[in-house]
Amino acid sequence: MGDAFRYIFRFCCDPGFNDEAEIRALEQYVRQARIDDVAVFANVEEINTGHMTLQEQEVYLRLMERIRDMLAGMGVTLSVNHWHTVMHADLGKRMNPEQGFRPMVDVQGNEASLCVCPLCERWQRYIADIYARYAALEPSILWVEDDFRLHNHAPLVWGGCFCDEHMRLYAERAGKPLTRQEFLEGVLRPGTPHPYRKIWLDVSRETLLSAARAIGQAVRKVSASAKVGLMSSVPHVHAAEGRDWHALLYALAAGTPPVDRIHLPAYQEQAPGAYMAAFNRVSMLNRAFLPPETEVYPELENFPFSLFSKSRRFTRFQLLSALPLRLAGITLDLYDLNGNGIVWEDGYQTMLRETKPYLNRLSARGAFAGERVGVRVLCSPDSAYTLHTQRGVSMEELYPQETFFAELLPALGIPMAYCPTPEIAGQVAAVSGQALRNWSPEVLRRLFADNFVILSADAVWTLLDMGLGDLAGIRSARWLKQDEGAYTYEQAVGDRVYGGRLHARASAALLCSDVLDVTYLPEAEVEVYTEFFDSYRRRAATGQAVVNGRVMVYPFGRLEAGVPPMLRNRVRQEILQDVLLRAGFSLPMVRDAAYMEPYCFRNGEALALYLINASTDDAGDVVLTACPDGQAEAISSQDADGRTLSPAPVPGGVALGLPVGSLETVWMQWGGTPPRKEDTAR
């Protein structure tokens, strides 16, 4: 019986250079690191020769056969990691003229020398044949790399495709001849989206779907069981090329379960709190857009591949913190892609072996199988169709900015869950960016009537632009720009105590954001929590406020760079938690801790809570605002053993009586089946 949590080891071997020694090393590595599947690279990175010929592929097919046969005797499966489809970048190479592929063309008419147009029929036949030949090996998964996209193909400007064939399609749908400049000006026109925007997104979506079908169907003709997995990039960037996640994954899967390799956004080590913000912005959003049944194996990589890039401890932290994505396992890309092979001295194999029991135990009992619950952060994979650009000069303006609360809330100890639909009731919803433009006024009226809604300044501005300010009791608003003197700090009003202080202040100068000065309707009941002041202690604007008991205005905005550091502090943490408690939010929130990030799951009557300590400080005990009555069963990553917790009341909440070390995690559950020590497989 295999492990419940699968390690997929991505293995680079240069045929004829180090294959004999590295295949022997691989056998030992698989045993020592508890590897379940080996994904063998072909034509990868530094030893990539461009779009490989069938003769070049033969060499890799023979290598894979040898590795497959060795692994079979160990109960380990083979996968194939062909490194290129469209090609990541030109990198000084040129296409083989005999292949006759049509090159990708960028927004300025520049033609790639190696990257191809994914609508090219000759290339589609070629890539389908390449994958079909791999499928004859009957691998577990055939991976499609993240170059399967339209953006990011250096040295092209942004990406493509604006080749003559694509321009013909755009013109056909527009009903008139078009130049690239004319078409692009329409796609990016400020304000209400021009019809060219939809043409661009629709054709781009169909382009990649046609290539995905070619690959998926070619594989299925040869193998009934081989899965085709996609490596994803950044969801808000994929939105600018119209990606339909469900259709794309199903096209590649061609009847087998969809598989996705979600990007974990840290190729190099970084502050764990900053990593978790990026994880919630990228990885969690990607998971929300995938079909629920998708097998997810995130990409854990330490490019440029050494302990100088990423420590064993941070690598382990990524393993632990990825679990809320509801994983089937993880892919591991730990060593150079130039033929050096496995570097035993780095010691990753020991860390992987020692971490596996915890990963297995939680996976075997379905610890993350329930519904993810928390503040519902509204989002849409189709936001590039509806958002309004401001300047209309770059493709980056098509990137939605809807993840602000998903990054902020967990850092402040508040559980969140992405929600691609506003058709909810009895919930707390949080909205940033221009997400509200995705839905009709009727749908939005139900959202505001049936839920408590938190709005960032950008969401307020969008609501007003849509003529729906009355839903939040708002008449008008004006922007105040950071660091121009209008305001420098925010101060709590009334008799509430935050951060142990009456009239607590939080800085709003430097590393903060622009803020929105809101004027409310005369009939609105506005409960003001904070006000902004300038350096001379003069009141500048209303700050955080709750309107009619149903809407919170969180007045910070123009947040393209993520969460400003000034918004993460104890005073603002306590204010936001106070508002949520008064709004009836009953899920556990973490008190008085930085970067103790909670992820909640509900499975029937059971409530599970997964805490990730993304601080470099240990937590002596964890205090929650509330939790279900009774004992909780817990499993800590520090020892992988189960224990019973008896939370005790303390001022402001309940103490778990459980320490959580730095970069460690703990899973706990109230109700349901208690965990068993024998849940660990193998």
N, C-alpha and C positions, 0 to 999 in steps of 0.2 A: 504493500500500500504506500503510495507516495505521500509527500508532505502536503498539508492543507494550504500552506503558503509556499508558492513556487519561486525559487531563484532561477532566473534565466540569465546565464552568463554569456555575454557577447564576446566572442573569441576571435582575435586577429592572428592569422598565421600566413606568412608569405611563402607560397608553394615554391619549393626548390631552394629556399634560403634557410629556414629553420623548422620545417615541418616535422622532421623525424623527432627532434628533441622536444618540440613544443607539444606534439600529440602525447608523448609520454608524460610531460609535465601536466597537461590537461587532465589526464586520468587521475593523477594524484590530487590535483586541485579540486576536481569534482568531489572526491571523497572528503577532503579536509574542509571544504567550505560548504558542504551539503548542497551542492548544485543539483537542480532538478531537470534543467534543460540547457543545452548549449546552442546559442545562435551564432553560426559561423559567418563571419564577414566575407564578402566578396568584393574585390576591386575598390578597396576602402581608402579614403583620406589620402595620406602621403604616397601610397602605392596605387592610386587610382590612375588609370590610363585613358580616361574619357569614357564614352559610351562603348563598353566592351563588345568585342566581336563574339560570335558563337564559338570560335576556336579558343579565345581567351576564357570563355565560360567553362569549356570542357575541363580545363585545369582545375578550376574550383569544384566542379561536379565530382571529379575523382577524389579530391581532398575531402569533400563532404561525405562521400560514400565510406571512406576509411574511418572518419570520425563517427559517423552514424553506427557503423558495425561495432566499433569499440564501446560506444555508449549503450547500445542495446543490451550488452551483457551486464551492464551495471544498473539497468532499470531506469536509465536517463534518456530523455528524448532529444532529437535534433531539430533545430529550427534554422532558417536561412535568413541572413541579414545582408541582402543585396543593398549596396550603399547608395545607389542613385536611380532615379527615374528621370525627371526633367533635368537634373543636375543642380547642385547647390549654387555653384558659381563657376565662372569661366576659368579662373586661376591660371591664366596664361596658356590654356589649351585651346585647340581648335577641333571642330568636328571632322570626322572621317568623311571626305567627299563622297565615298562610295555608299555611305549610309543614306545620304540625301535627305536628312531631316531639315524641317523648316525651323529656323532659329526664332527664339523669343525676341520680341521688340518692345522697348519700354515707352514710357509716356512722352519722351522727347524724340522718338523715332530711332534711337540707337539700337543696333542689332547685336545680339549676343554672338559669341564665337563658339560656345559649347552648350549653353542652356537652350533647350528646345521649347517650341510652342506645344503645349500638351494637346492641342487639337490636331496636330499633324498626323495624318492617317498612317504614313510610313512608320513614324515613331510608335504609334499605338500598336501596330502589328508587331513591331520589333519588341517592345517591352512586354507584350502579352506572350510572345514566344519565349523570351528569357524566363519569365515566371512559370510558364508551363513546363519548361525543362527542369526547373528546380522542383516543381510539384511531383515529378516522377520519382523523386527520392522519398516521397511520402513523409515530409517533415511535419512537425507539430504546427508551427506557425511560419508563414512567409511574410517577412516584414517589408512594408513600403515606407521609405524614409521621409523625413519632413521636407525634403526638397520637392515633394509633391504638393506644390502651392504655386501661386502666381507672384507673390511678393518675395523680396529678398533674394535676388539672383545677381550678385555683384559681377561686373561693374555697372549693371543696368541701374537706371534711376528708378527707384521703388521696385519696379518689376514690370510684368506684362499682363495680358498680351495685347499689343497694338500692331500686330503684323497685318499684312494686306488682307489675309483671309478673315481675321477678326474685324478689321475695319469694314469689310464687305458685310459681315453679319450685323454690325452696329448700324450701318447705313440702311440695310434692308428693313430692320425693325423701326428705324426712325422715319422711313419713307422718303429719304432724300440722301444725296451724296454728302459725306462728312470728311473733313480733315481731322487729323488727330487733335489739333489744338481746339477746334470748334467743339468736338465731342467731349474732350476733357473739361472745357469750360462749362459745358452743360452738366456733366457729372458732378462737378464741384461747386456749382453756383450757390452762393450764399442764400440763406433763407429757405423757403419751401423747396423741397427737392424738385429739380427739373426732371421731366420724363426720361432724359438720358441716364439719370442715376439708376433707374430700374433696369434699363437696357443693359448697362454695364454689369450690374449685379446678376441679373438673370443669365446673361451669356457666359459670364465667368463661372457661375454655378454649374451650368450645363457643360461647360468645357471640361471641368475636372470630373464630373459625373461620367462623361463619356469615356474618359481614360480609365476611371475606376472600374466601369463595367467591363472594359476590354481585359483588364488584369484578372478580375474576379471570375469571369466566365472562362477564361483560358485555363486558370487553375482548376476550376471545377470539372472541366472536360477530362482532365488527367487524373485527378484525385478527388474522391468523395469526402475525404476527411480533413485535408490540409486547410488550416485557417489562414486568412490573410489579415494581418494586423497593420494598422496605420500609426505612424509616429506623428503626433500633433505638435503644433507650435503654440502661439499665443492666441487665445480665442478672439480677443477684440481686434487683432490684426486680421485674422481669418474672416471676420465680419466684413471687412472692406473688399473682399473678393467673393462675397455672397455665399459662403460655405453653408450647405445644408448638411448638418452633422448626421442626421438619421439616414438620409438618402445615401450619403457618401459611404458610411460604414456598412450599410446593407448591400450596396453595390459591390464593394470589395469582398464582403463575406460570401455572397452568392449562395446563400442557403445554410451556411454554418453560423455559429454565434459570432457576432461582431467582436472585434478585438481592437483595443487602442492603447498606445504607449503615450500616456500623458507626460508632458514636460514638467519636470521638477526644476523650478527656476533658480538653480544655483550650481553652475558648472564649477565655480570656485567658492571656497568657504566664505561666509559672511556672518555678520551678527545674527544670531538665531531669531531674534525678534523681527529683524528686517526680512529674513528669509520667510518667516511665517506670513508676513504681509504679502509678499510676492506669491507664496503658495496659495493663499486665499484668493488673490487676484487672478491667478493663472490656472493653477491645477484644479481648484475647487470649481471654478466657473466652467472649465472644460468638462469636468465630470457631470455637471448639471445639464450640459447640452447633449450628452451622449444618450443613446437608447439605454434604458435601465438595465437590460440584461447584458450589456457589454462587459466582456472580460477585460479588466484594466490591469496593465503591467507598467507602472510609471518608469520613466527613464532616470535612473540614478547614475550620474556621470561626474567625473572629477577632472574634466579637461582643464589644462593640458597634462593630465594623467600622472600625478605623483602626489606624495604627501605634502609637497610644497603648495599644491592646489587645494587639497582637502584632507583633513585629518581623519583617522579612523573613527574618532568619537563623533565628529560632525556627520560623517557618512552614516553611522549608526542612528544618529538623531533623525536624519532624513528617512531612514527605514521606519522608525517608530512613528514619526509625525505624518507619514503618508497614509497610515491605516484608515483614517476617516474617509478616504476616497472609495472605500469598499472594494478592496483589491482581490485579485486572484493570485497576485505575486508581484514581482518587481524585476526589471531588467537591470543588469549591472555592467557598466562600461567603465572599467577601472584602469586599464593598461593601454599603453601607446598603440596607435593604429599604423605603426610604421614597420612592424615585423619584429620588434624587440621581444614580444611574448610576455609571459607572466613574470611579474617581479615579486618573488616570494618575500623579499626583504621588507616590503611595505606592510605586510602583516594583515592585509584585509581579510584573508581567508580565516584567520582566527576570530576576528570580530564577527564575520558572517556566521560562523559555526555557533558562537556563543549567543548570538541574538536570535537564532532560528527558533528555539523552543517557545519564546514569548510570542513571536509572530504566528507560529503554528497554533498555539493554544487559543489565541483570540480568534483566529480564522476558523478553526475547527468548530467552535461553538457559535459561529455566526454573529460575532459581537457587534458588527456594523451592518447587519442585514435589515434592520428596521428603518422606519422613515426618519430621515434627518429632520430635526425640529429646532426652532430658534426664531429669532427675529427674521422675518421673510424679506430677503433682499431681492427686489424686483429686477429682472434682467430679461433680455431677449437676444437670441442669436441673429435676429433680423433687424437690429437697430440701425444698421448702416442704410437701410432703405428709408428710414423716417427722420433721422437726425438732421438738424440744420447746421450747415457749415457757417463759419464766421467770416473767413477771408476768401475762401474758394481758390487756394493756390497750391495745395498739396494733397496727395492721397491720404496722408496721415490724418487729415480732418475727418475722414470717414470712420475713424476708430471710435467706437462707443466708449463712454466714460461712466460706467454704471457700477463700479466695484468699490467705491469709497467706503460704504458701511461694512462691506464684507472684509475689508482690511482693518478698519478701525475697531469694530465691536469685539472680535475675539481678543485683541490685544488688551482691551479694557475688561476682560473677564465675562463677556456677554456672548452667549451662543447665537449663531446665525445659520441660516440655510438659504441658499439661492432659490429663487422662485420665478420660473419663466412665465407665470401667468398671474394676473391680478384677480382672477376669479377665486377669491378666498373670502372667508368670513370668520370673525371672532379671533383674528390674529393681530400681531404687531407687524406692520410692513415698513420697510425703509427704502427710500428712493433717492437716487442721486443721478447726476448727468441729465440726459434728455430721455430717459427710459419711458416717461409718461406718453411720449409721442406715438408709441407703438399701439395705443389702444384708444377706442372711441370715447367721446364724452360720456355716453351712457354707462360704459364699463367702468370708467373712472368714478362716476358718481356712486356706483355700488361699492367700489373699493373704499371710498372715503366714508360712506354710510355704515359699512359693515365691519370696519377695522380701525385700529389706532395706527395712524400713519406718521412716520418721521420723514421729513423732507430736508435735504441739503439745500443750500442757497441756490444751486444750479437747478434743482428740481422745482423750487419755488418760482424762479425766473421762467422756467419752461411752462409751468402751470399758468402763470400770468399771460405769457405769450399765446397760449391756447385759449385765452378768454375764460379760464376756469378758476380764477383766484378765489371766487366765492366758496369753493369746496374747502378751502383752508381759512376762510374768514379774512382774506387779504384783499385790500383795495389796490395797493401799489407798492413798489419797492425801488430802491436805487442802490447802486453799487458804491461801496467805499473801498478804496484801494489801499492795500497794505503798505505801510511804511511811508505814507505821504502826510502823516501827522493827524489824520482825522480821528484815529483811535490807537491806543497802545496797550490797553489791558481790558479784561472782562472782569466784572465784579458781581458776585451773588447778591441778590436783594432779599429783603425780608429777614425773617428770624431763623432761616435754615442754616445749619452748620455743615460745612464741607471742608474736608482736609483738616478737621479739628479747629476750624476758625469761623467766626461770624463774619459775614461780608468778605468771604474768601475771594482772592483775586487769582486770575490766570492770565499769563502774558499773551498778548496778541500782536506783538511786534517782532519782526524777524522770524523766519521759519514758521510762520502761521499761514494766513491766506487772506484774500479779499473777503469782505463780509457784506451781507445784504441788510440794508436798513429798511425794515418792513413797516408799512402803514396798514393798520388793520381796519376792517369795516366797523362803523360805529356800533353796530349791534353785536359784534363778536365779543365773547367773553375770553379775555386774554389773561392767562396766569404767567407773569413774567418771572423767570428764574435768574436771569443775568442781564446786565446792561454793559455797554462799551463806554469807555472813557478815554480822553486824550491825556497827554502828559501833564496838563494843567488841572487835572481832576474834574474836567467838565464832561458832563454826559454827552455822548455822541450818538448813541442809537440803542434801541432795544436789542438784547442778545437772544439767548435761548428762551423760548416761550412755548406754552401749550395753549392751543386755541380751541375753545368750545369743548374742552375735555377729550378731543378726538384727534388732534393734529399737533405734532411737535415741529416747530421751526428750528432747525439746526443751521444757524445763519452763515456758516462757512462755505465758501464756494470757489469756482474757477480752479478746480483741483486736478489738473491734468497730470501732475507729478505724483499722485497718490496721496497718502495721509501726511500732512505737514507735521513735523515733530512736536510743535507746540500743542497740538490737539491731544497728545498722549501724556496726561499727567493725572495725579490723584484727584484734584478738584473736579476736572471735567469727567473723570471716571465716575465719581460719586454722584454728580448731577445727573448724568445719563442713567445710571442705575436707579436713582431716586425717581426719575420720571417714569421709567418702565415699571417699577413697583407700584406706583400710584395708578398706572394704566392697567394694572391687573396682570402683568406678565409674571407667570408663576414658575417658569423653568429656572434651574439653578444658575446663579451668576456668582462669580468668584469675587470675594471682597478683598480689598487692601493688598493686592498683588499686581505686579507688572508682568505682562506676557505669560500669565498662567491661562492658557487658551482652552476654553471648553467646547466640546462637540457633543451634542445631545442626539440620542436616537430613541424612538418609541416603537416598541414591538408588542402590539396588543396592550396588556396591562403593565408590561415591563417598561421601565425608563432606564436607559443606559447613559452614562456620562463618561467621556474620555477626556482626561486632562493632560495637556502637553505643557511642560515647563520650558518655555522658550527664553527663559532668563538664564544668565550665567550665575545667578544666586540660587542656592538651595532654598526650598520652602519648608519651614519647620512643621507647619500644620496648615491645612487649607480650610478656609472659612467660606461657606456658601450662603447666599441670601436665604435659600430655602432648599429643601429636598423632600422627597416622599417620606412618610412616617415609616419607622421600622428599620431593621438592619439592612445593610448593603453588602453584597459580595464584591470583592475587589481583587484585581490582579495587577501587580506592579511590575514595570519593566526592570526594576532593580534586582529582582530575584525570580520573576516569572511564577511565583507561588501565589496561591489564592489565600484570602483571609476574609474575615467578617468584620465589618465596621459597624460601630454604634454611634452615629452622629449625635453630638450633644449640643444643646442650646447655649449660645453665647450672645453677648450684646451685638445686635445687628444681623444675626443669622445663626448658623449651625456649624460647629467645627467637626471635621471628619476624623480627627485623630490620626492623620496619615501624612507623613512627610513625603515630599516629591522632590527628588534631587534635580539639580540643573541638567537640562537636556534629557530628562527622564519623563516617563508617562505613567499614568495609572488609569485602568478601566474599572468602572464600578457599575453595578446594576441593582435596582430595587425591583423586586418581583420577578417572575419568570423562573427558569431553571437555573439553579446555582452552578457555578463553574466546577469542573472536576479536574483533579491533577492529571488524570490520565488522558486529558484532551490533547496532549502533545503527541503527535504522530512520529513514527520512526525513532 
